Amino acid sequence: MNYKIVFMGSPDFALPSLRALVNSYQVVGVVTQPDRASGRGKELKAPPVKSLAFELNIPVTQPEKLRAPEAMEQLQKWNPDVIVVAAYGQILKQDVLNVPRFGCINVHASLLPRWRGAAPVNAAILAGDEDTGVTIMKMEAGLDTGPMYAKKSMRLMPNDTTGSVLQTLSTLGADLLIKTLPEIISGHLSPAPQPGENATYAPMLKKEDGRLDFFSQTADELERRVRAMNPWPGAWMELNDSSLLKVHRARVGQKNGQAGQRFIEQNQPAVYARSGFLFLDEVQPAGKKPMDGKSFLAGSRDW
């Protein structure tokens, strides 16, 4: 097809959608987040979408703010028929939404109107939802409030993490996008307004959201938090006054005890919660690599 597409996205979630578009359309440009300092060395790291765009020989722009005059000028030069957005990381203002003649289409990782916002998969796991999915929607000035073209759902499994779910949804979203986009462009598919009731929001996560509070939360809630915060920001607990312990995998135990008390159960580190307790199956002390709970205990006699 000869329709011109501008793609906006940044993380791994966006990669399948970009690949799918390149196979069917003329992708004239990619907009992604600026390179950011990463790791202990604070070296600049490119967003995954930038790396893929370079591999595919697609022009890239990385504006700090999309409303900057030079960013708008570049969009106008590309003159896209459609802008496709998948986890870009910035809210599109009305002047951007007005650029393409067929509008801006978003691949959103939830079953809207549930979990609008920046962290929908984390929120779905944290809340104990049975299902999640992807929604193809027409963007408007509100935060994920636009009318919807199509949805595809998936069952959330007991061991799912945000990372594993996003990987599945990225493929589901790309497939649904490619099936839906021709119908959108042809005018054969009209979007349905989102119902105003039952809308929920998933705000951007902070490091503090990974904290495991054994005093106020049940073991079931804490286990979901471990999975919801994997891979970022990661679940953690205070090990002592000066260091933190990251918790990568955990299981629920049913025995009750004093909330916050550490103990050893079946040769594994464990902590009582407000109800039940948590086996710490895989942890990572500060400055060390991830390890199983038994290995951690071998080097932590004061547990």
C-alpha positions, 0 to 999 in steps of 0.5 A: 500500500502507498499510504505513508505512516509515521510510527511513534514508539519507544520500548520493546513492546512497540517493535512487532508493530513497527515490523508489521507496518514496514511489511505492509506500508511505507513507513516514512519516519519514526519518532521515539524518546531521546537516548537515556543514561542507563546502568551503573556507568550511566552510558547513553542507551538508545530506545529499542525502536530507534535501533530497529528503525536504523536497522530498517533504514527509516529516518528517526527523530527523538524530540525531548518534547513533541510540541517543539517547533522542530518536531512539528516541522519534521512531522509536517515534512513527512506528511503522513496519512496515519500516525501509529503510536505504540508505547511512545511515552508522551501525550500527543497534543491536538496539533499533532493529532491534526497532522495525519488525514486518517488520524492517530491510531494507538496500540494500547496494552489493556482492554479499555476503558480499564487501565488507561494510562502509562502502566496498564499491564502492571495495574492489571496484574496488581489488581488480580485481573483474570484477563487483559488484552490490547485495544486499537483506538483513535487518539484524542486529546484525553488520556486514552479516552478515544473511541475504539476500533478493535480489542483482543483479550488474553487470559492472565496466568498465575505465573505471568509477569509484566514482562511476559505479558507485554511480550505476548501483547506486543504480538497480539497488538501488531496482528490486530493493528495490521488487520484493523488498519486497512478497514480504518483507512478505507472508512469501513470501520468506525470507532465505538466510543468508550463507555464512561463508567468502569474506567480505571487509570494506571499511572506511571510507576515509581521506584517506590511502587516496588516496595513490599509492605508486609505489615499492610498487605496480604501474601497474595497481594505481595506475590502479585506485586512481585510479578507486577513490578517485574522487570521494572521497577522491581520488587524490593524489601529492606534487608537491614538499615543500609541495604535493600533486597530485590525479590524477583520471584515469590510464592504464597504460604498459608501459615500466619504469624507476626507481620514482617517477621523473617523465618526459614520455611522448607530451606527457603527465606520467608516473611510473614505478611498481614495474612499468610507469608511469602516464600522468597524463591529468587532474590538479589542482594545489593551488588550481587547477581540474582540467586535462589532463596537457598543460595541466599540463605547460605550467605545470610546467617543473620536472616 
